[in-house]
Amino acid sequence: MTVVQARAWVEAIAAAIAEQADHLTQLDSAIGDADHGANLRRGFAAVLTALAGPESPTVGDVLVKTGTTLVASVGGASGPLYGSVFRAIGKPLTSHAIDGNQLLAGLRDGLTAIQRLGAAVPGDKTMVDAYAPAVAAFERELQAGGTLASAAARAADAAEDGMRATISLQARKGRASYLGARSIGHQDPGATSTALVFRTLATVMAAS
């Protein structure tokens, strides 16, 4: 992944969030604050503004700036969570171009950041239910000799499987946990936006 591809990934996330904002908010209205899509749309619009201008020197710079901007511009839980994720992914990526194993290390750090901040584990009906299987699938594909692009595709598939699996779960973290058993039957909005993040990564890498 080059700096250009990292920027293309963030731009693709912004486009996907803008397109799916109403759907994300609809999901959030059932079990949350009904602001997930609107908050992320505003945040990634701010990210695009922050990234405008001269090319960043490293992949990490692109992602850290993305995270820092999200923290500064997004309210609710999604700003700190996604901000922490992108900053954690970016911090170890100090080159103009990185390989699959370097991105894997960043993605793992992103998962650690989410779990440190939200104290969630798989099965809690959060973004972790999409993110954790995505990282595991990414790693398995690399270990099997796959490319960064094929690893990203497997990760996206796993994230979407994890997203759909949240429908049958009872929420144990966040605002949705207040609903208890009434949270069952609803797809988690954070897992849904996380699946968009991994699908856009796969799309950008496949096009390269």
C-alpha positions in Angstrom: 0.0 0.0 0.0 1.3 3.4 -1.0 0.5 6.8 0.3 -1.7 7.3 -2.7 -3.6 4.1 -2.0 -4.0 5.0 1.7 -5.5 8.3 0.7 -7.7 6.6 -1.8 -8.9 4.2 0.9 -9.9 7.1 3.2 -11.6 8.8 0.3 -13.5 5.6 -0.5 -14.6 5.3 3.2 -15.9 8.9 3.1 -17.9 8.1 0.0 -19.3 4.9 1.4 -20.2 6.5 4.6 -21.9 9.4 2.8 -23.9 6.9 0.7 -24.9 4.8 3.6 -25.3 7.5 6.3 -29.1 7.3 6.4 -28.9 3.5 6.6 -26.4 3.7 9.5 -28.6 6.2 11.3 -31.6 4.0 10.8 -29.8 1.1 12.4 -28.7 3.3 15.2 -32.2 4.6 15.8 -33.3 1.1 16.7 -30.7 0.5 19.4 -28.7 3.7 19.9 -28.8 7.5 19.6 -29.8 7.7 16.0 -26.7 9.7 15.1 -24.1 7.1 13.9 -24.4 7.8 10.1 -24.7 11.6 10.5 -21.7 11.7 12.9 -19.5 9.7 10.6 -20.6 11.5 7.5 -19.6 14.8 9.2 -16.4 13.4 10.5 -15.2 12.0 7.1 -16.1 15.2 5.4 -13.8 16.9 7.8 -11.1 14.3 7.1 -11.3 15.0 3.3 -10.7 18.7 4.0 -7.8 17.8 6.3 -6.2 15.6 3.7 -6.5 18.2 0.9 -3.3 19.7 -0.2 0.3 18.3 -0.5 0.7 14.6 -0.4 1.5 13.2 3.0 5.1 11.7 3.3 4.0 8.3 4.8 1.1 5.9 4.9 0.9 6.4 8.6 0.6 10.2 8.2 -2.5 9.8 6.2 -4.1 7.5 8.7 -3.0 9.3 11.8 -4.4 12.6 10.4 -7.6 10.8 9.6 -7.9 9.6 13.2 -7.0 12.9 14.7 -9.6 14.7 12.6 -12.3 12.2 13.6 -11.6 12.7 17.3 -11.8 16.4 16.8 -14.9 16.5 14.7 -17.2 13.6 15.6 -19.4 13.4 18.7 -20.7 10.4 20.5 -18.8 7.2 20.8 -17.9 6.8 17.1 -15.4 9.8 17.1 -13.1 8.5 19.8 -13.4 4.9 18.7 -12.7 5.4 15.0 -10.2 8.2 15.8 -8.3 5.8 18.0 -8.5 3.1 15.4 -7.0 5.1 12.6 -4.3 6.7 14.8 -3.3 3.3 16.1 -3.2 1.7 12.6 -1.1 4.6 11.3 1.4 5.0 14.0 3.7 2.1 13.0 3.4 2.7 9.3 6.3 5.1 8.8 7.1 4.4 5.1 5.9 5.8 1.8 4.8 2.2 0.9 4.0 -0.7 3.2 3.5 -4.5 2.7 0.7 -6.7 4.0 2.5 -7.7 7.2 3.1 -4.1 8.1 -0.6 -3.3 7.5 -1.6 -6.3 9.6 0.5 -5.0 12.5 -1.3 -1.7 12.2 -4.7 -3.3 12.0 -3.9 -5.4 15.1 -3.0 -2.2 16.9 -6.3 -0.7 15.8 -8.2 -3.6 17.4 -6.2 -3.2 20.6 -7.2 0.5 20.6 -10.9 -0.2 20.2 -10.9 -2.8 22.9 -8.9 -0.6 25.3 -11.3 2.2 24.8 -14.6 0.3 24.7 -13.7 -2.8 26.8 -15.6 -4.9 24.2 -14.9 -8.4 23.2 -16.4 -10.5 20.3 -20.0 -11.3 21.1 -20.8 -8.0 22.8 -22.6 -6.7 19.6 -20.2 -3.9 18.8 -17.8 -2.9 16.0 -15.4 -5.5 17.5 -17.7 -8.3 16.1 -16.8 -7.1 12.5 -13.2 -5.9 13.2 -11.8 -8.9 15.0 -12.7 -11.5 12.4 -11.5 -9.2 9.7 -8.1 -9.0 11.2 -8.0 -12.7 11.7 -9.0 -13.4 8.1 -6.4 -10.9 6.8 -3.7 -12.7 8.8 -4.8 -16.1 7.6 -4.7 -15.1 4.0 -1.2 -13.6 4.3 0.0 -16.8 6.1 -1.3 -18.8 3.2 0.8 -16.8 0.8 -1.9 -14.3 -0.3 -1.3 -10.7 -1.4 -2.3 -7.6 0.4 -5.2 -7.3 -2.0 -6.4 -10.9 -1.4 -6.0 -10.5 2.3 -8.1 -7.3 2.2 -10.8 -9.1 0.3 -10.9 -12.0 2.8 -11.0 -9.4 5.6 -14.0 -7.6 4.0 -15.9 -10.9 3.7 -15.2 -11.7 7.3 -16.2 -8.3 8.5 -19.5 -8.5 6.7 -20.1 -12.0 8.2 -19.4 -10.6 11.6 -21.7 -7.6 10.9 -24.6 -9.9 10.0 -24.0 -12.1 13.0 -24.6 -9.2 15.4 -28.3 -9.4 14.5 -28.8 -12.4 16.8 -26.7 -11.0 19.6 -27.8 -9.2 22.8 -25.8 -6.0 23.3 -23.5 -6.0 26.3 -21.7 -2.7 25.7 -22.8 0.8 24.8 -26.2 2.4 24.6 -27.7 -0.7 23.1 -26.9 -2.7 26.2 -29.6 -0.7 28.1 -32.2 -2.4 25.9 -31.3 -5.9 27.1 -33.0 -8.6 25.2 -34.8 -6.0 23.0 -31.4 -5.4 21.3 -31.7 -8.9 19.7 -32.9 -8.8 16.1 -31.1 -5.5 15.2 -27.8 -5.2 13.3 -25.2 -3.3 15.1 -24.5 0.1 13.4 -20.8 0.1 14.5 -20.2 -3.3 13.0 -21.9 -2.1 9.8 -19.7 0.9 9.4 -16.7 -1.2 10.2 -17.6 -3.6 7.4 -17.7 -0.6 5.1 -14.2 0.3 6.2 -12.8 -3.1 5.3 -14.9 -3.4 2.1 -13.5 -0.1 0.8 -10.0 -1.3 1.6 -10.5 -4.4 -0.5 -12.0 -2.4 -3.3 -9.1 0.1 -3.4 -6.4 -2.6 -3.2 -8.2 -4.7 -6.0 -8.1 -1.7 -8.3 -4.4 -1.1 -7.8 
